[in-house]
Amino acid sequence: MVKRRNFYILIYSALLMLPLCTFSQVVVERSKEKVVISGKQYYIHLTKKGETEFSIARAYGITVQELEKENPVIEKGLKAGQSLRIPFGEKNDKTIRTEKTEKVPVAVKTGKPVRDNVNFNYHKLAAGETLFALSKKYGVSEDEIIRNNPGKEINKLPLGSEIIIPKRQFNSTESKLPLPETNIIQHKVIRGENLYSIAEKYGITVKELRRENKGLLFPRVDEYIRVPVQIVADNAKQAVSKVDSVPVLKTGKPVNQTTEGPGEITRVNSLKGSFNVALLLPLNFEENSVRAVIDSSTIVKGKPVIKVISRPEEWILPESLDFLELYEGALIAADTLRSLGLNITINVFDIKSDTMEVKRLIESGSLKDMDLIIGPVYSSSLSIVASYANTINVPVVSPVPLMSNAPLNNNPFLYKVNPSVEVAQDQIARRLINYTGNNFVFIHSDSLHVDPEIDLFKRKIFRSLTTKIPYEDIKFKEFIFYSRSALVEDSINRLEHALSNQTGNFVILASEDPPMISECIANLKTLSKDFDIHVMGYPVIRELDNEDWKDYYDLGIELYTPFWINYNASDVKNFNKSFREKFLTEPAEGSFAWEGYDILYYFLSGLTIHGKNFISDPDIHNPDLLMTSFRFRRINEGSGFENQKLYLIKYTNDMDIKLIDDSSVTNR
C-alpha cells in the first residue's frame, strides 16, 4: 500500500513539473556578428527552435514591428535556422554596451578616423570592378566618386583597396512631369511607315513633321516621333489632339476610342447556315503519338544507364495542354450552335512556330474555303495568315496574348481577343480619378529610361487626373525598383520614403516582371501596417504562380483582367457539365477552354445574325458569353481590331475576389 502511495506521489510531482518544462521560453542569445548594409549597421541573428518574434525583438530592444519590417519573410512563420537582420540602433546599442561596460567607441580608442556611415559607403574593390560599374551599382555619378577620393586613380587601385562612395539621396519629395503639350502627340512608328505616310495620315506636310523632329530622316519601327497637331474647323475632319483622339476612319468613327458596344444583349436563338472553321494550333500531333522514350539521365560509375520508358496512354505533352483545352472549348461551342440550327465543320491543323508550315498550308489551298480562322499563336505565322485572309475576306482571330500589336497593322480582318497592357494603362489612369486626394506612387524598373511606354503611362495618368484637380495639386512620386540582390540600398526602406502618412497612398505597379511584383507586394504588405495603401497593377499579376496569395487579399489589390467567370450562371454550369461529360474533368479558371468557347460562339453567331457587316463593325453584336464581353476597336486606320474589354476585380480580406462596378469610369 505504501509503495502504491509513493508511486502516486511520484506521478503527481511529475505532473506538477510538466507545465514548467512545456512553457519555459528559450533564452535568446544576442548575436555579436555585425554587418553594414546600405550604410546601416545590423546584427545577424540565427534563429533557434523555440524562439519567437517577441522574444527576439525583446532581446535586441526593438519592437516586433521593426523586426518584421526588416525581415518580411517571417510574416509567413518563424523557422529555426533563419538569418534575421536586427537594426543596430540607439536602443539595443545601449543595452549591449551596458552589459559589456564599454563606453568608448572602438574608433576613438584605436585612433582611426570615425566613419560617416550615414552619408557614405566604404567599398572594397573586387576583381573586375570599374569606376563606371561602381557608379551604376551605387546609383551615383562617376564624378561624385572621384571627388570623394582625392588623389586616387580608382581604375588603377589594387584589389581590396577601400574607396569612399557617397550615398544616393532618396527623393521623398513629389515629382512632376512636364505640363502636357496639347499641340503634340507621340506617334509610334509601325512597319512600312515613312515620313510621307505619317504626315499624310495626320494631315500635315513632311516639312512640318521634320521641323518638329530635328535631324529625323528615316523613322525606325517602334520609334516615337512628335507630330504637331493642327485643329481643323471642318466637322467632317475631326480634331486630332493628344487627349484620347487619333485619326478618323472613312466611316467617321474614331479609331482610338473605346466603344461600349450595343446596350442590350444580342439574343441568339434559331440560326441557319453552314460554316467551315480552321483551328491553327501547336497541338504537336507527332510528339504526342510517341509512347516510348529512351532515358539516359541515370549515371552509374560515370556511365549513363540507357533504359526505355513507356508513357501511359493518357500522357500529353505539357506544351500542348493549353491549346488542346482551347480546341475542347471550341468543340462544345460548336455543339451549342449546332443545337440552334447551324452546320459546323471544324478543321484542325497542327501549326508550330515554323513559318514554312503556314506558307505550305496556304499554298495547298486548305484555307480558301474557310469562314473563320482561329490562330496561329505565333506572331510571325499569324501575320502571314492574316495577310492571306485579307485577300479572301475571312476573319482571323488571335486567341493568345501577343508581344505587340504589330500583326494588326494593315490587317483589317485580324482580331486580337487579349487586350494589350496599354488598354490596362488607360483603365488604371481613369480609375485614379476616384483617388485624387491620394499620394500616387508609380513603381517601375526602367532605371535607364529607355522604355517609352513608361513615360506614356505617366502622361496618361496626369492627363486623367488634371480633368478633376489642378496640375499643381497632384501628389506624384516615381519609384524606380531595384531588387535586394542588385542594389546595396534596401528596397523596403527606399519604398517607405515614397509613402505618405498624411494621406492615402495609391501605388501603381507598372511592371509585368514576376520577381519585381513579388518583392514589391511583400514590402507593401509589411509597410501597410503603418501606411494607408491602395495597390493596382497589370492583369498579369492574376496569372502569376505565387505562393504569397494571402498578401493580395490583405492588401486588397485591384486589377483589370480580361476575364471574369460567374460560376452561378446557368450557361457556365451547362458548359462545365458538358465539359465534364465529354472530357472527364472541368476546366480551371484560367483555362483556354473558356476562350475557345467564347471565340467560336461569338464569331459564328455574329456572322450568322449580321452577315458581312459584322466583320467591319463587330460592335453591333453583343451575345452573352462565358467569361468576357468582346469590345473590339481598330488601333489605327486600316488595321485589325483589339479587344478593349477588361473587368475590375478586387482581392478582399475575406479571401474572396469580387467584381467591381467600374461603369462610371469606363463610360467616360
C-alpha positions in Angstrom: 0.0 0.0 0.0 2.9 2.3 0.8 4.6 1.6 -2.4 1.4 2.4 -4.4 1.1 5.7 -2.4 4.7 6.6 -3.2 4.0 5.8 -6.9 1.1 8.2 -7.0 3.2 10.9 -5.2 5.9 10.5 -7.9 3.4 10.8 -10.8 1.7 13.8 -9.1 5.1 15.5 -8.7 5.9 14.9 -12.4 2.6 16.4 -13.5 3.3 19.5 -11.4 6.6 19.9 -13.1 5.2 19.4 -16.6 3.9 22.9 -17.3 7.3 24.4 -16.2 9.0 22.2 -18.8 6.5 22.8 -21.5 6.0 26.5 -21.2 9.5 27.7 -20.3 10.8 30.1 -23.0 14.1 29.6 -24.9 16.6 32.3 -23.8 17.6 34.3 -26.9 21.3 34.9 -27.1 22.2 38.2 -28.9 24.4 37.9 -31.8 27.8 39.5 -31.8 28.1 39.5 -35.6 27.6 42.9 -37.2 27.3 43.8 -40.9 26.8 47.0 -42.8 24.0 47.1 -45.3 23.2 50.3 -47.2 25.5 52.2 -44.7 23.4 50.9 -41.9 24.6 48.5 -39.2 22.8 45.3 -38.4 23.2 42.3 -36.2 22.7 39.0 -38.0 20.7 36.7 -35.7 20.4 32.9 -36.4 17.1 31.7 -35.1 16.8 28.7 -32.9 14.0 26.3 -32.1 11.6 27.8 -29.6 12.4 31.4 -30.3 9.6 33.7 -31.1 9.3 37.1 -32.8 8.5 38.7 -29.5 11.4 37.1 -27.6 13.9 38.0 -30.3 12.7 41.6 -30.5 12.8 42.0 -26.7 16.3 40.6 -26.6 17.6 43.2 -29.0 15.5 46.1 -27.6 13.3 46.6 -30.7 9.6 46.1 -31.5 8.1 43.2 -33.3 7.0 45.6 -36.0 10.6 46.8 -36.5 11.7 43.1 -36.7 9.1 42.3 -39.4 9.9 45.4 -41.4 13.5 44.4 -41.8 12.6 40.7 -42.3 9.3 40.5 -44.3 9.7 36.7 -44.8 9.0 36.0 -41.1 5.4 37.0 -41.5 4.8 33.6 -43.0 6.2 32.0 -39.9 9.5 31.9 -37.9 11.6 28.9 -38.6 14.8 27.6 -37.0 17.9 28.4 -38.9 16.7 31.6 -40.5 19.1 34.6 -40.7 17.5 37.7 -39.4 18.7 41.3 -39.7 18.4 43.3 -36.5 18.8 47.0 -36.8 21.7 48.4 -34.7 20.2 51.5 -33.2 20.3 53.6 -30.1 18.1 51.3 -28.0 19.8 48.0 -28.5 23.2 49.7 -28.6 22.7 51.0 -25.1 21.6 47.5 -23.9 24.6 45.8 -25.3 27.1 48.5 -24.1 25.7 48.3 -20.6 26.3 44.5 -20.4 29.8 44.9 -21.9 30.5 48.0 -19.8 32.0 49.5 -23.0 31.6 53.3 -23.1 34.2 54.4 -25.6 33.7 53.8 -29.4 36.4 51.5 -30.8 37.2 54.1 -33.5 38.3 56.5 -30.8 40.4 54.0 -28.8 42.3 52.9 -31.9 42.8 56.3 -33.2 41.2 55.5 -36.6 39.0 58.2 -38.1 35.3 57.9 -37.3 33.4 56.7 -40.3 30.3 58.6 -41.6 28.1 55.6 -42.3 25.1 57.8 -42.6 26.3 59.6 -45.7 28.9 57.3 -47.2 29.5 53.7 -48.2 33.0 52.3 -47.8 33.6 49.9 -50.6 36.5 47.4 -51.1 37.4 46.9 -54.7 36.8 43.4 -56.1 38.0 41.8 -59.3 36.7 43.4 -62.5 35.1 46.4 -60.8 35.5 49.7 -62.7 34.5 53.3 -61.9 31.6 53.0 -64.3 30.4 49.7 -62.7 30.5 51.3 -59.2 28.6 54.4 -60.3 25.8 52.1 -61.6 25.9 49.8 -58.6 25.5 52.6 -56.1 23.4 54.9 -58.2 25.7 57.9 -58.1 27.8 59.6 -60.8 31.5 58.9 -61.6 32.4 62.5 -60.8 30.9 62.2 -57.3 33.0 59.1 -56.6 36.2 60.8 -57.9 35.6 64.0 -55.8 35.3 61.9 -52.6 38.5 60.1 -53.3 41.1 62.8 -54.0 44.5 61.6 -55.2 43.3 58.1 -56.1 43.1 56.7 -59.6 40.3 54.3 -58.9 40.7 52.2 -62.1 44.3 51.5 -61.1 43.9 50.7 -57.4 44.8 47.1 -56.3 42.1 44.6 -55.2 40.9 45.2 -51.7 41.6 48.9 -51.7 38.9 50.9 -49.9 37.2 53.8 -51.6 34.5 56.2 -50.3 31.2 56.3 -52.2 28.6 59.0 -51.3 25.2 57.5 -50.6 22.5 58.3 -53.1 20.0 60.6 -51.5 16.4 59.3 -51.9 14.0 61.8 -53.3 11.0 61.8 -50.9 9.5 65.0 -52.4 6.9 65.0 -55.1 8.0 64.7 -58.7 6.1 66.2 -61.6 6.1 65.6 -65.3 6.3 68.5 -67.7 2.9 70.0 -68.3 1.2 68.0 -71.1 1.7 69.5 -74.6 -1.8 70.0 -76.0 -0.4 70.6 -79.5 1.8 67.5 -79.8 1.1 63.8 -80.0 3.6 60.9 -79.8 3.2 58.6 -82.8 4.7 55.1 -82.6 6.1 54.1 -86.0 4.9 50.8 -87.4 6.5 48.7 -90.1 6.1 50.2 -93.6 5.6 53.8 -92.5 7.8 56.7 -93.6 7.7 60.4 -93.1 5.4 61.0 -96.1 2.8 58.4 -95.0 2.8 59.7 -91.4 2.5 63.3 -92.5 -0.4 62.3 -94.8 -2.1 60.4 -92.0 -2.2 63.4 -89.8 -3.0 66.0 -92.5 0.3 67.9 -92.3 3.3 68.3 -94.6 6.6 66.5 -94.4 8.3 69.8 -93.8 6.2 70.4 -90.7 6.9 66.9 -89.4 10.7 67.4 -89.8 10.6 70.8 -88.1 9.2 69.1 -85.0 11.8 66.2 -85.1 15.2 67.8 -85.8 17.6 65.6 -87.7 15.0 62.9 -88.3 15.4 61.4 -91.8 14.2 57.8 -91.7 11.8 56.8 -88.7 12.5 53.4 -87.3 9.9 50.8 -86.3 8.6 51.3 -82.7 10.3 54.7 -82.5 8.2 57.6 -81.2 8.1 60.8 -83.2 6.4 64.1 -82.4 3.5 65.1 -84.5 2.3 68.7 -84.5 -1.4 68.7 -84.3 -3.5 71.1 -86.4 -7.1 71.7 -85.3 -9.3 71.6 -88.4 -12.6 73.5 -88.2 -14.4 71.4 -90.7 -16.7 69.0 -88.9 -16.1 66.3 -91.4 -12.4 66.3 -90.4 -12.4 65.8 -86.6 -9.7 67.3 -84.5 -6.6 65.2 -83.8 -5.5 66.1 -80.2 -3.2 64.4 -77.8 -6.0 63.7 -75.4 -7.9 60.5 -76.3 -8.2 61.1 -80.0 -6.5 59.9 -83.2 -7.2 59.9 -86.9 -10.7 59.1 -88.1 -11.7 56.2 -90.4 -13.6 56.8 -93.6 -16.7 55.7 -91.7 -16.4 58.7 -89.4 -15.7 56.6 -86.3 -12.6 57.5 -84.2 -10.2 54.6 -84.4 -8.7 55.0 -80.9 -11.8 55.4 -78.8 -13.2 52.7 -76.6 -16.8 51.9 -77.7 -19.2 50.3 -75.3 -21.0 48.2 -77.9 -24.8 47.7 -78.0 -26.6 48.4 -74.8 -28.6 45.2 -74.8 -27.5 41.6 -75.0 -27.9 40.2 -78.6 -30.3 37.3 -78.4 -29.0 34.1 -80.1 -31.9 31.8 -80.9 -32.7 29.8 -84.0 -29.9 30.0 -86.6 -29.4 28.9 -90.2 -26.2 28.4 -92.2 -23.1 26.3 -92.7 -19.6 27.2 -91.6 -16.1 25.9 -92.1 -13.7 26.8 -89.3 -9.9 26.3 -89.2 -8.0 25.9 -85.9 -4.3 26.5 -86.4 -2.8 25.4 -83.1 0.5 23.9 -81.9 -1.0 20.6 -80.8 2.2 18.6 -81.6 0.5 15.5 -83.0 3.7 13.7 -83.8 5.3 14.3 -80.4 2.1 13.2 -78.6 1.9 10.0 -80.5 5.2 8.7 -79.1 4.6 6.2 -76.3 8.1 5.0 -75.6 11.2 7.2 -75.0 14.8 6.5 -74.1 16.1 7.8 -70.8 19.8 8.2 -70.1 19.7 10.5 -67.2 20.9 7.9 -64.6 24.7 7.7 -64.3 26.4 4.6 -62.7 30.2 4.6 -62.3 30.4 7.5 -64.7 28.4 5.8 -67.5 24.8 6.6 -68.5 22.3 3.9 -68.0 20.1 3.5 -71.0 16.5 2.5 -70.4 13.2 2.7 -72.2 10.3 4.4 -70.5 6.8 3.7 -71.6 4.4 6.5 -71.4 0.8 5.9 -70.2 -1.9 6.1 -72.8 -3.3 9.3 -71.3 0.0 11.2 -71.4 0.0 14.5 -73.1 2.9 16.8 -73.9 2.7 19.8 -71.4 3.2 22.3 -74.2 0.0 21.0 -75.9 -2.3 21.2 -73.0 -3.4 24.8 -73.2 -4.3 24.6 -76.9 -5.9 21.2 -76.5 -8.2 22.8 -74.0 -8.9 25.6 -76.4 -9.9 23.0 -79.0 -12.1 21.3 -76.5 -13.9 24.5 -75.6 -14.5 25.2 -79.3 -16.0 21.7 -79.7 -18.6 22.4 -77.0 -19.4 25.8 -78.6 -19.9 24.1 -81.9 -22.3 21.6 -80.3 -24.2 24.5 -78.8 -24.5 26.3 -82.1 -25.5 23.1 -83.9 -28.4 22.7 -81.4 -29.5 26.1 -82.6 -29.5 25.1 -86.3 -26.0 25.7 -87.6 -24.0 23.2 -89.6 -20.3 23.5 -88.5 -17.2 21.7 -89.7 -14.0 22.2 -87.6 -10.7 21.6 -89.4 -7.7 21.2 -87.1 -4.1 22.0 -88.4 -1.0 21.4 -86.3 0.9 24.6 -86.7 4.0 25.4 -84.7 6.5 28.3 -84.9 7.8 27.3 -88.4 6.5 29.9 -90.9 7.2 27.4 -93.7 4.4 25.2 -92.4 2.0 28.1 -92.7 3.1 29.0 -96.2 2.7 25.4 -97.4 -0.7 25.3 -95.8 -1.8 28.4 -97.7 -0.3 27.2 -100.9 -2.2 23.9 -100.6 -5.5 25.8 -100.7 -6.7 24.2 -97.5 -7.8 27.6 -96.1 -9.5 29.1 -99.1 -13.0 27.8 -98.2 -12.8 28.7 -94.5 -15.3 31.2 -93.0 -13.3 31.7 -89.8 -9.7 31.1 -88.9 -8.6 30.8 -85.2 -4.8 31.0 -84.8 -1.9 30.5 -85.3 -0.5 31.6 -81.9 3.0 32.8 -83.0 3.2 36.4 -84.3 5.3 35.6 -87.3 2.9 32.9 -88.6 -0.1 35.0 -87.6 0.9 37.9 -89.8 1.3 35.6 -92.8 -2.2 34.1 -92.3 -3.8 37.5 -91.6 -2.3 38.9 -94.8 -3.7 36.0 -96.7 -7.1 36.4 -95.1 -7.2 40.0 -96.4 -7.4 38.5 -99.9 -10.3 36.2 -99.2 -12.2 38.5 -96.7 -12.1 36.0 -93.8 -11.8 37.0 -90.2 -8.7 35.6 -88.3 -8.7 35.5 -84.5 -5.6 35.6 -82.4 -6.5 33.6 -79.2 -3.4 34.3 -77.1 -1.6 37.5 -75.8 0.8 39.0 -78.3 4.1 40.7 -77.6 2.9 43.8 -79.5 0.1 45.0 -81.8 2.4 44.9 -84.8 0.5 42.0 -86.5 -2.7 44.1 -86.5 -1.1 46.8 -88.8 -2.5 46.6 -92.3 -4.5 43.5 -91.5 -8.2 44.7 -91.2 -9.5 41.2 -90.8 -7.4 40.3 -87.8 -9.0 40.2 -84.3 -6.9 40.2 -81.1 -9.0 39.0 -78.2 -6.5 39.5 -75.4 -6.1 43.3 -74.6 -2.6 44.7 -74.6 -1.1 46.3 -71.5 -1.8 49.7 -73.0 -5.6 49.0 -72.6 -5.0 48.3 -68.9 -3.0 51.5 -68.6 -5.9 53.5 -69.9 -8.3 52.0 -67.5 -6.0 52.4 -64.5 -5.4 56.1 -65.4 -9.1 56.7 -65.4 -9.6 54.8 -62.2 -7.3 57.2 -60.4 -9.9 60.0 -60.7 -11.6 58.4 -57.7 -8.5 58.9 -55.5 -7.4 62.5 -56.3 -6.5 63.3 -52.7 -4.0 60.4 -52.5 -0.3 60.3 -52.8 0.4 58.4 -56.0 3.5 56.1 -56.0 4.4 55.0 -59.5 6.7 51.9 -59.4 8.7 50.6 -62.4 12.1 49.2 -63.1 13.1 51.3 -66.1 16.2 52.6 -64.4 17.9 53.6 -67.7 14.8 55.4 -69.0 14.8 53.5 -72.3 11.2 52.3 -72.3 8.9 55.0 -73.8 5.8 53.1 -72.6 6.6 54.2 -69.0 6.7 57.8 -69.9 3.5 57.5 -71.9 1.7 55.8 -69.0 2.7 58.6 -66.7 1.4 61.1 -69.1 -1.9 59.2 -69.3 -2.1 59.4 -65.5 -1.5 63.2 -65.5 -4.0 63.8 -68.3 -6.6 61.8 -66.4 -6.0 63.5 -63.0 -6.0 67.0 -64.4 -9.6 66.6 -65.6 -10.5 66.7 -61.8 -7.8 68.6 -60.0 -5.3 71.3 -60.8 -2.0 70.0 -62.1 0.0 71.6 -59.2 -2.2 69.7 -56.6 -1.2 66.3 -57.9 1.0 64.4 -55.4 3.1 62.0 -57.5 6.2 60.1 -56.6 8.2 57.9 -59.0 9.9 54.9 -57.5 12.5 53.0 -59.6 12.7 49.4 -58.4 15.9 47.6 -57.7 15.9 44.1 -56.2 17.6 43.4 -52.9 20.2 41.3 -54.7 21.0 44.0 -57.3 21.2 47.2 -55.1 23.0 47.9 -51.9 20.2 50.2 -50.7 17.4 48.2 -49.2 14.2 48.4 -51.3 11.7 48.4 -48.4 13.4 51.3 -46.8 13.6 53.2 -50.0 9.9 52.5 -50.7 9.0 53.8 -47.2 10.4 57.2 -48.2 7.9 57.4 -51.1 4.9 56.8 -48.9 2.9 59.4 -47.0 1.4 59.1 -43.6 -0.7 62.2 -44.1 -2.9 60.9 -46.9 -3.8 57.6 -48.5 -1.2 56.1 -50.9 -2.2 54.8 -54.3 0.5 52.5 -55.6 0.7 51.6 -59.3 2.8 48.6 -60.1 3.8 49.4 -63.7 5.6 46.2 -64.5 4.9 42.6 -65.7 8.1 41.3 -64.2 7.3 38.5 -61.7 10.3 39.0 -59.3 9.7 42.7 -59.1 6.0 42.3 -58.5 6.5 39.6 -55.8 9.1 41.7 -53.9 7.1 44.9 -54.1 3.9 43.2 -52.8 5.8 41.7 -49.9 7.3 45.1 -49.0 4.0 46.9 -49.3 2.3 44.2 -47.1 4.9 45.0 -44.4 4.5 48.8 -44.8 0.7 48.6 -44.8 0.8 48.3 -41.0 2.0 51.9 -40.8 0.5 53.4 -44.0 -2.8 53.5 -45.8 -2.0 51.7 -49.1 -4.1 51.0 -52.1 -2.5 48.9 -54.8 -3.2 48.4 -58.6 -1.3 46.5 -61.2 -1.4 45.0 -64.6 -3.6 41.9 -65.5 -0.6 39.6 -65.4 -0.5 39.8 -61.6 -3.5 37.5 -61.5 -1.7 34.8 -63.6 1.5 34.6 -61.6 2.4 31.4 -59.9 2.8 33.0 -56.5 2.9 31.4 -53.1 2.0 34.7 -51.4 -1.6 34.9 -52.4 -2.6 36.0 -48.9 -0.7 39.2 -49.4 -3.1 40.0 -52.3 -6.1 39.7 -50.1 -4.5 41.5 -47.1 -3.6 44.5 -49.3 -6.9 44.5 -51.2 -5.2 44.6 -54.6 -7.2 45.7 -57.5 -6.6 44.6 -61.1 -8.1 45.0 -64.5 -8.4 41.5 -66.0 -9.7 40.3 -69.4 -11.9 37.5 -67.9 -14.4 37.1 -65.2 -16.5 33.9 -64.7 -19.8 33.8 -62.8 -19.9 30.1 -61.7 -23.6 30.6 -60.7 -24.7 31.5 -64.2 -26.7 28.8 -66.0 -24.6 28.8 -69.2 -21.4 28.4 -67.1 -22.9 25.5 -65.2 -24.0 23.9 -68.5 -20.6 24.4 -70.0 -18.9 22.7 -67.0 -21.4 19.9 -67.1 -20.8 19.3 -70.9 -17.0 19.5 -70.4 -17.1 17.0 -67.5 -19.2 14.6 -69.5 -17.0 14.8 -72.7 -13.5 15.1 -71.2 -13.9 13.7 -67.6 -12.7 16.9 -66.0 -13.6 20.6 -65.5 -11.5 23.5 -66.9 -9.6 25.7 -64.4 -10.4 29.4 -64.2 -7.6 30.4 -66.5 -8.0 27.6 -69.0 -8.1 28.4 -72.7 -11.2 26.2 -72.8 -13.4 29.2 -71.8 -11.8 31.3 -74.5 -12.2 28.6 -77.2 -15.9 28.5 -76.5 -16.4 32.3 -76.4 -14.4 32.9 -79.6 -16.3 30.3 -81.7 -19.7 31.2 -80.3 -19.2 35.0 -80.7 -17.9 35.0 -84.3 -20.1 32.3 -85.8 -23.3 33.8 -84.2 -22.2 37.2 -85.3 -21.6 36.2 -88.9 -25.0 34.3 -88.9 -27.1 37.2 -87.5 -25.4 40.2 -89.0 -23.6 38.9 -92.1 -20.6 40.6 -93.5 -21.4 43.9 -91.7 -20.3 42.1 -88.5 -16.7 41.8 -89.8 -16.2 45.6 -90.3 -18.4 46.6 -87.3 -18.3 43.9 -84.6 -19.8 46.3 -82.0 -23.3 45.5 -83.5 -23.0 42.1 -81.8 -23.1 41.5 -78.1 -24.1 38.0 -77.1 -24.0 36.6 -73.6 -20.6 34.8 -73.3 -19.0 32.7 -70.6 -16.0 34.8 -69.4 -15.9 38.1 -71.3 -17.8 40.5 -73.5 -15.8 41.4 -76.5 -15.4 45.1 -77.3 -13.3 45.5 -80.4 -11.8 48.6 -81.9 -9.2 49.3 -84.6 -5.9 50.5 -83.4 -5.5 52.8 -86.5 -6.9 53.3 -89.9 -6.7 50.1 -92.0 -5.6 48.0 -89.0 -7.2 45.0 -87.3 -9.2 45.0 -84.1 -8.1 44.8 -80.5 -10.4 43.8 -77.7 -10.9 46.6 -75.1 -13.0 44.8 -72.5 -11.4 44.5 -69.0 -13.1 43.7 -65.7 -12.1 45.4 -62.5 -11.7 42.9 -59.7 -10.6 43.2 -56.0 -9.0 40.8 -53.6 -10.9 41.2 -50.3 -9.8 40.5 -46.8 -12.4 37.7 -46.5 -10.3 35.7 -49.0 -12.6 36.4 -51.9 -12.3 38.0 -55.4 -15.1 40.4 -56.2 -16.2 42.1 -59.4 -16.3 45.9 -59.0 -18.8 48.0 -61.0 -16.5 50.3 -63.0 -19.1 51.7 -65.4 -18.7 55.2 -64.1 -15.1 55.1 -65.2 -15.2 53.1 -68.4 -18.1 55.1 -69.8 -16.3 58.4 -69.6 
